[in-house]
Amino acid sequence: MFPPGLPGLALLLLRASVAIALLLDSYAHGAALPGWVHGTAILISLVVSVGYLTPIVAAAALVLHAIVWFVVAAGVDAAAVAIVLSLDALALALLGPGAYSLDSHRFGRRRLVLPPP
């Protein structure tokens, strides 16, 4: 669940991609969206960037992408972008955070020392 090395780096880049896409999506449609959407986008982007509770926060990013798309509904181009951004968030929710995240430090591999019988 917390792969190190190149797979962990790829998951770090995927987390950054989801965070940046969410911020850009929120910023691009700034006038059409209420203020709470912008605040939520910033909060989710920060949390997904550091990799804290990644599957839950990535699912929240997916929901926020859907909210932005339904509020704006700006045509086929916006739908294509929303689908790609949603697929990134879904992939992150299914793959997990990787070794370079807060989740790996909190819930990662631990050494268990069992007492002798």
N, CA, C and O of each residue as an XYZ file, in Angstrom:
468
protein
N       0.817     -1.193      0.000
C       0.000      0.000      0.000
C       0.862      1.258      0.000
O       0.414      2.307     -0.464
N       2.059      1.176      0.498
C       2.937      2.342      0.540
C       4.233      2.029     -0.189
O       5.273      1.867      0.449
N       4.191      1.939     -1.529
C       5.397      1.553     -2.259
C       6.439      2.670     -2.266
O       6.108      3.828     -2.520
N       7.700      2.323     -1.986
C       8.780      3.308     -2.067
C       9.375      3.331     -3.476
O       8.906      2.624     -4.367
N      10.384      4.127     -3.661
C      11.096      4.167     -4.932
C      10.300      4.882     -6.016
O       9.564      5.831     -5.746
N      10.463      4.408     -7.243
C       9.789      5.049     -8.369
C       8.262      4.969     -8.301
O       7.602      5.947     -8.651
N       7.666      3.840     -7.865
C       6.209      3.851     -7.716
C       5.725      4.868     -6.675
O       4.678      5.489     -6.857
N       6.475      5.037     -5.600
C       6.122      6.039     -4.599
C       6.249      7.449     -5.150
O       5.438      8.321     -4.841
N       7.276      7.668     -5.971
C       7.438      8.972     -6.618
C       6.300      9.227     -7.604
O       5.805     10.350     -7.707
N       5.883      8.186     -8.329
C       4.765      8.334     -9.257
C       3.481      8.687     -8.510
O       2.698      9.509     -8.985
N       3.260      8.080     -7.353
C       2.074      8.416     -6.563
C       2.160      9.835     -6.000
O       1.144     10.518     -5.876
N       3.363     10.272     -5.661
C       3.556     11.657     -5.226
C       3.198     12.618     -6.355
O       2.538     13.631     -6.124
N       3.633     12.302     -7.576
C       3.293     13.141     -8.724
C       1.796     13.107     -9.028
O       1.220     14.119     -9.427
N       1.169     11.952     -8.841
C      -0.275     11.855     -9.047
C      -1.023     12.693     -8.013
O      -2.015     13.343     -8.343
N      -0.555     12.680     -6.768
C      -1.176     13.524     -5.739
C      -1.030     14.994     -6.098
O      -1.978     15.766     -5.953
N       0.156     15.390     -6.567
C       0.371     16.780     -6.972
C      -0.511     17.138     -8.164
O      -1.035     18.250     -8.237
N      -0.676     16.210     -9.091
C      -1.516     16.441    -10.262
C      -2.969     16.675     -9.864
O      -3.621     17.575    -10.393
N      -3.472     15.879     -8.946
C      -4.859     16.046     -8.495
C      -5.019     17.376     -7.773
O      -6.010     18.075     -7.985
N      -4.067     17.735     -6.929
C      -4.160     18.991     -6.183
C      -4.111     20.195     -7.121
O      -4.910     21.121     -6.988
N      -3.179     20.180     -8.064
C      -3.055     21.306     -8.990
C      -4.273     21.396     -9.897
O      -4.764     22.491    -10.170
N      -4.760     20.259    -10.363
C      -5.938     20.262    -11.235
C      -7.156     20.806    -10.497
O      -7.956     21.544    -11.073
N      -7.296     20.447     -9.242
C      -8.429     20.940     -8.459
C      -8.340     22.451     -8.265
O      -9.344     23.154     -8.377
N      -7.143     22.947     -7.975
C      -6.973     24.393     -7.809
C      -7.212     25.140     -9.116
O      -7.873     26.179     -9.130
N      -6.674     24.610    -10.215
C      -6.864     25.268    -11.504
C      -8.325     25.240    -11.941
O      -8.824     26.212    -12.508
N      -9.007     24.138    -11.679
C     -10.419     24.037    -12.021
C     -11.238     25.051    -11.227
O     -12.143     25.687    -11.767
N     -10.920     25.194     -9.959
C     -11.618     26.159     -9.116
C     -11.307     27.592     -9.551
O     -12.195     28.444     -9.579
N     -10.049     27.849     -9.888
C      -9.636     29.195    -10.286
C     -10.202     29.577    -11.657
O     -10.582     30.726    -11.878
N     -10.254     28.609    -12.576
C     -10.715     28.901    -13.933
C     -12.187     29.314    -13.953
O     -12.594     30.114    -14.795
N     -12.974     28.780    -13.042
C     -14.401     29.103    -13.011
C     -14.732     29.926    -11.772
O     -15.795     29.763    -11.172
N     -13.825     30.801    -11.398
C     -13.952     31.546    -10.150
C     -15.215     32.360    -10.012
O     -15.803     32.408     -8.931
N     -15.647     33.004    -11.086
C     -16.816     33.886    -10.986
C     -18.120     33.099    -10.846
O     -19.080     33.584    -10.246
N     -18.153     31.885    -11.400
C     -19.398     31.120    -11.397
C     -19.587     30.279    -10.137
O     -20.672     29.748     -9.901
N     -18.543     30.158     -9.332
C     -18.601     29.272     -8.169
C     -18.737     30.066     -6.877
O     -18.187     31.161     -6.759
N     -19.468     29.520     -5.905
C     -19.551     30.193     -4.599
C     -18.224     30.108     -3.845
O     -17.360     29.299     -4.182
N     -18.074     30.935     -2.844
C     -16.823     31.014     -2.094
C     -16.458     29.739     -1.362
O     -15.276     29.419     -1.236
N     -17.452     29.000     -0.875
C     -17.150     27.782     -0.120
C     -16.484     26.739     -1.010
O     -15.722     25.907     -0.517
N     -16.760     26.770     -2.315
C     -16.126     25.817     -3.225
C     -14.627     26.120     -3.322
O     -13.807     25.202     -3.347
N     -14.274     27.396     -3.376
C     -12.860     27.766     -3.445
C     -12.118     27.370     -2.165
O     -11.011     26.834     -2.219
N     -12.735     27.639     -1.026
C     -12.113     27.246      0.242
C     -11.958     25.752      0.364
O     -10.933     25.271      0.847
N     -12.967     25.006     -0.071
C     -12.893     23.548     -0.032
C     -11.824     23.032     -0.983
O     -11.104     22.088     -0.658
N     -11.716     23.649     -2.159
C     -10.690     23.232     -3.127
C      -9.285     23.452     -2.568
O      -8.403     22.615     -2.755
N      -9.080     24.566     -1.890
C      -7.763     24.839     -1.296
C      -7.467     23.834     -0.191
O      -6.362     23.296     -0.120
N      -8.439     23.579      0.664
C      -8.238     22.630      1.761
C      -7.962     21.218      1.238
O      -7.034     20.555      1.702
N      -8.754     20.763      0.287
C      -8.554     19.422     -0.263
C      -7.206     19.336     -0.970
O      -6.520     18.319     -0.864
N      -6.818     20.382     -1.685
C      -5.528     20.372     -2.374
C      -4.363     20.276     -1.398
O      -3.400     19.550     -1.646
N      -4.447     20.999     -0.301
C      -3.381     20.925      0.698
C      -3.299     19.538      1.329
O      -2.213     18.982      1.496
N      -4.448     18.994      1.672
C      -4.464     17.697      2.348
C      -4.011     16.578      1.408
O      -3.270     15.686      1.820
N      -4.452     16.623      0.153
C      -4.039     15.570     -0.781
C      -2.559     15.728     -1.144
O      -1.898     14.736     -1.451
N      -2.033     16.940     -1.114
C      -0.615     17.150     -1.420
C       0.293     16.492     -0.395
O       1.321     15.916     -0.752
N      -0.076     16.572      0.868
C       0.761     15.968      1.905
C       0.446     14.492      2.103
O       1.186     13.786      2.788
N      -0.642     14.022      1.511
C      -0.962     12.601      1.575
C      -1.581     12.172      2.889
O      -1.198     11.143      3.445
N      -2.519     12.934      3.389
C      -3.181     12.598      4.641
C      -4.578     12.082      4.344
O      -5.364     12.780      3.703
N      -4.908     10.875      4.794
C      -6.188     10.225      4.528
C      -6.516     10.264      3.038
O      -7.613     10.653      2.638
N      -5.559      9.859      2.241
C      -5.597     10.038      0.795
C      -6.825      9.433      0.111
O      -7.436     10.126     -0.702
N      -7.225      8.189      0.383
C      -8.405      7.679     -0.329
C      -9.674      8.487     -0.059
O     -10.483      8.696     -0.964
N      -9.847      8.936      1.169
C     -11.032      9.721      1.519
C     -10.976     11.100      0.875
O     -11.969     11.572      0.321
N      -9.821     11.743      0.949
C      -9.683     13.089      0.400
C      -9.725     13.063     -1.128
O     -10.248     13.993     -1.742
N      -9.185     12.018     -1.749
C      -9.270     11.909     -3.204
C     -10.714     11.711     -3.645
O     -11.118     12.229     -4.687
N     -11.491     10.973     -2.870
C     -12.920     10.839     -3.167
C     -13.623     12.183     -3.005
O     -14.521     12.507     -3.782
N     -13.226     12.965     -2.007
C     -13.793     14.309     -1.838
C     -13.406     15.207     -3.012
O     -14.210     16.030     -3.449
N     -12.188     15.059     -3.525
C     -11.774     15.812     -4.709
C     -12.611     15.422     -5.916
O     -12.967     16.271     -6.733
N     -12.922     14.148     -6.025
C     -13.784     13.669     -7.109
C     -15.171     14.302     -7.017
O     -15.732     14.723     -8.028
N     -15.716     14.367     -5.824
C     -17.027     14.988     -5.620
C     -16.964     16.486     -5.932
O     -17.882     17.032     -6.545
N     -15.890     17.144     -5.513
C     -15.771     18.579     -5.784
C     -15.617     18.849     -7.275
O     -16.156     19.835     -7.777
N     -14.890     17.993     -7.994
C     -14.814     18.125     -9.456
C     -16.206     18.013    -10.068
O     -16.557     18.773    -10.971
N     -16.989     17.071     -9.580
C     -18.353     16.901    -10.102
C     -19.210     18.124     -9.807
O     -19.990     18.553    -10.658
N     -19.073     18.693     -8.607
C     -19.844     19.889     -8.254
C     -19.478     21.042     -9.176
O     -20.353     21.746     -9.681
N     -18.167     21.233     -9.394
C     -17.730     22.312    -10.281
C     -18.274     22.094    -11.685
O     -18.739     23.037    -12.325
N     -18.221     20.871    -12.161
C     -18.689     20.609    -13.516
C     -20.190     20.828    -13.637
O     -20.651     21.389    -14.631
N     -20.965     20.394    -12.639
C     -22.414     20.574    -12.709
C     -22.819     22.039    -12.562
O     -23.802     22.467    -13.166
N     -22.078     22.810    -11.770
C     -22.405     24.229    -11.608
C     -22.057     25.001    -12.878
O     -22.828     25.850    -13.325
N     -20.895     24.703    -13.455
C     -20.431     25.469    -14.610
C     -21.052     24.935    -15.906
O     -21.613     25.710    -16.681
N     -20.961     23.634    -16.148
C     -21.502     22.978    -17.348
C     -21.217     23.793    -18.601
O     -22.134     24.267    -19.271
N     -19.933     23.949    -18.907
C     -19.509     24.852    -19.974
C     -19.265     24.167    -21.309
O     -18.498     24.693    -22.115
N     -19.867     23.039    -21.578
C     -19.747     22.437    -22.896
C     -18.895     21.186    -22.916
O     -18.506     20.650    -21.878
N     -18.615     20.732    -24.143
C     -17.902     19.471    -24.347
C     -16.456     19.555    -23.874
O     -15.944     18.599    -23.290
N     -15.793     20.675    -24.113
C     -14.403     20.811    -23.680
C     -14.279     20.715    -22.163
O     -13.386     20.048    -21.641
N     -15.188     21.393    -21.466
C     -15.165     21.337    -20.006
C     -15.500     19.938    -19.514
O     -14.963     19.498    -18.497
N     -16.368     19.241    -20.209
C     -16.707     17.869    -19.813
C     -15.511     16.955    -19.986
O     -15.270     16.098    -19.136
N     -14.757     17.111    -21.061
C     -13.575     16.276    -21.280
C     -12.528     16.524    -20.201
O     -11.924     15.580    -19.690
N     -12.314     17.776    -19.858
C     -11.350     18.102    -18.802
C     -11.824     17.552    -17.463
O     -11.030     17.007    -16.698
N     -13.115     17.694    -17.179
C     -13.661     17.190    -15.914
C     -13.534     15.674    -15.816
O     -13.275     15.144    -14.736
N     -13.713     14.981    -16.921
C     -13.577     13.520    -16.908
C     -12.142     13.109    -16.628
O     -11.899     12.198    -15.837
N     -11.190     13.774    -17.270
C      -9.775     13.443    -17.042
C      -9.378     13.739    -15.601
O      -8.696     12.933    -14.969
N      -9.796     14.883    -15.080
C      -9.473     15.234    -13.697
C     -10.130     14.262    -12.728
O      -9.534     13.895    -11.715
N     -11.342     13.848    -13.030
C     -12.035     12.895    -12.164
C     -11.370     11.526    -12.204
O     -11.300     10.846    -11.180
N     -10.882     11.114    -13.364
C     -10.177      9.829    -13.455
C      -8.875      9.844    -12.659
O      -8.508      8.839    -12.049
N      -8.177     10.979    -12.663
C      -6.970     11.108    -11.830
C      -7.309     10.963    -10.353
O      -6.629     10.240     -9.624
N      -8.351     11.645     -9.915
C      -8.751     11.569     -8.506
C      -9.219     10.161     -8.147
O      -8.930      9.679     -7.051
N      -9.934      9.496     -9.049
C     -10.377      8.128     -8.803
C      -9.193      7.174     -8.724
O      -9.160      6.296     -7.861
N      -8.221      7.339     -9.617
C      -7.026      6.497     -9.576
C      -6.269      6.682     -8.268
O      -5.788      5.709     -7.686
N      -6.161      7.914     -7.806
C      -5.487      8.175     -6.540
C      -6.244      7.561     -5.375
O      -5.631      7.017     -4.457
N      -7.566      7.641     -5.399
C      -8.366      7.045     -4.319
C      -8.181      5.531     -4.280
O      -8.177      4.935     -3.202
N      -8.030      4.912     -5.434
C      -7.888      3.454     -5.476
C      -6.457      2.986     -5.193
O      -6.264      1.919     -4.612
N      -5.459      3.769     -5.595
C      -4.063      3.360     -5.414
C      -3.517      3.656     -4.025
O      -2.713      2.885     -3.502
N      -3.934      4.741     -3.431
C      -3.418      5.117     -2.119
C      -2.323      6.156     -2.233
O      -2.022      6.622     -3.331
N      -1.721      6.527     -1.108
C      -0.824      7.675     -1.075
C       0.617      7.402     -1.487
O       1.275      8.309     -1.998
N       1.131      6.209     -1.291
C       2.539      5.943     -1.553
C       3.391      6.171     -0.319
O       2.894      6.589      0.727
N       4.679      5.892     -0.453
C       5.587      5.941      0.691
C       5.909      7.358      1.141
O       6.270      7.568      2.299
N       5.788      8.320      0.260
C       6.169      9.689      0.581
C       4.927     10.496      0.937
O       4.540     11.420      0.222
N       4.311     10.127      2.059
C       3.075     10.777      2.492
C       2.956     10.689      4.007
O       3.669      9.926      4.659
N       2.051     11.476      4.549
C       1.780     11.390      5.986
C       1.110     10.072      6.342
O       1.334      9.529      7.423
N       0.287      9.556      5.433
C      -0.367      8.271      5.683
C       0.644      7.159      5.903
O       0.452      6.306      6.770
N       1.720      7.161      5.125
C       2.709      6.093      5.285
C       3.429      6.199      6.629
O       3.821      5.186      7.209
N       3.602      7.411      7.117
C       4.246      7.573      8.424
C       3.297      7.214      9.565
O       3.730      6.706     10.599
N       2.020      7.474      9.379
C       1.050      7.149     10.430
C       0.639      5.683     10.427
O       0.565      5.054     11.483
N       0.371      5.135      9.233
C      -0.203      3.798      9.141
C       0.703      2.806      8.444
O       0.284      1.678      8.183
N       1.926      3.185      8.137
C       2.810      2.349      7.323
C       3.361      1.145      8.050
O       2.875      0.739      9.105
N       4.390      0.592      7.448
C       4.993     -0.623      7.986
C       5.550     -0.390      9.376
O       6.195      0.619      9.659
N       5.279     -1.347     10.217
C       5.779     -1.289     11.601
C       6.430     -2.626     11.925
O       6.080     -3.657     11.350
N       7.340     -2.596     12.812
C       7.993     -3.803     13.251
C       7.284     -4.320     14.489
O       7.202     -3.638     15.510
N       6.777     -5.526     14.380
C       6.096     -6.150     15.508
C       7.050     -7.116     16.181
O       7.643     -7.973     15.527
N       7.194     -6.977     17.464
C       8.035     -7.885     18.247
C       7.106     -8.670     19.132
O       6.514     -8.132     20.067
N       6.980     -9.950     18.833
C       6.109    -10.822     19.606
C       6.900    -11.454     20.751
O       8.032    -11.896     20.553
N       6.319    -11.497     21.928
C       7.020    -12.130     23.057
C       7.073    -13.652     22.841
O       6.208    -14.223     22.177
N       8.087    -14.286     23.404
C       8.161    -15.744     23.249
C       6.994    -16.421     23.985
O       6.511    -15.903     24.992
N       6.547    -17.570     23.486
C       5.396    -18.241     24.133
C       5.686    -18.782     25.502
O       4.804    -19.361     26.137
